[in-house]
Amino acid sequence: HSETPHRYGAPEGVIFDTVDDVWAQKTMILYVSGGDEPSMPPQGGSTSMDREMLEIWLQCGEEGS
């Protein structure tokens, strides 16, 4: 999500323009994109492998990388 007109319904405070933006919202991202019934993205488009890779990066990566 970005500070552009095409936010795909994301709330105003949800901005992922930088890696630091993502790390700042790590807990929320893991909550809505992970688990057995992820709610993001709401219209699909990401595969279970995409979501698994995102979860691994957020769980195991270093902040800012």
C-alpha positions in Angstrom: 0.0 0.0 0.0 1.2 3.4 -0.8 0.3 7.1 -0.5 -1.2 7.0 -3.9 -4.9 7.0 -5.2 -4.8 3.3 -5.8 -4.8 2.0 -2.2 -7.1 -1.0 -2.9 -9.3 -0.1 0.1 -6.5 0.0 2.6 -7.1 2.1 5.7 -5.3 5.6 5.7 -2.6 4.5 8.2 -1.6 1.4 6.3 1.4 2.5 4.2 4.1 0.2 2.9 6.3 2.5 0.9 9.5 1.5 2.6 10.9 -1.6 4.4 10.7 0.4 7.6 7.0 0.9 7.1 6.5 -2.8 6.8 8.6 -3.6 9.9 6.6 -0.9 11.9 3.4 -2.8 11.1 4.8 -6.4 11.3 2.4 -7.7 13.9 -0.7 -6.4 12.0 0.7 -7.9 8.7 1.2 -11.3 10.3 -2.2 -11.2 11.8 -4.2 -10.4 8.6 -2.0 -12.2 6.0 -1.2 -15.4 7.9 -3.0 -18.3 9.6 -5.4 -20.7 8.2 -7.9 -18.1 7.0 -6.0 -14.9 6.0 -8.1 -11.8 5.4 -5.5 -10.1 3.2 -5.5 -9.6 0.3 -9.3 -9.5 0.4 -9.7 -10.2 -3.3 -7.1 -12.9 -3.5 -4.1 -12.7 -5.8 -1.4 -14.0 -3.4 -0.7 -17.7 -3.1 -0.2 -19.6 0.1 3.5 -19.8 -0.8 3.6 -15.9 -1.1 2.0 -15.6 2.3 4.3 -18.2 3.8 7.4 -16.4 2.4 6.2 -13.1 3.8 5.7 -14.7 7.2 9.1 -16.3 7.1 10.7 -12.9 6.2 8.9 -11.1 9.0 9.6 -13.8 11.6 13.2 -14.5 10.7 14.5 -11.4 8.9 16.2 -8.5 10.6 14.4 -5.2 10.9 15.3 -2.9 8.0 16.4 -5.7 5.7 
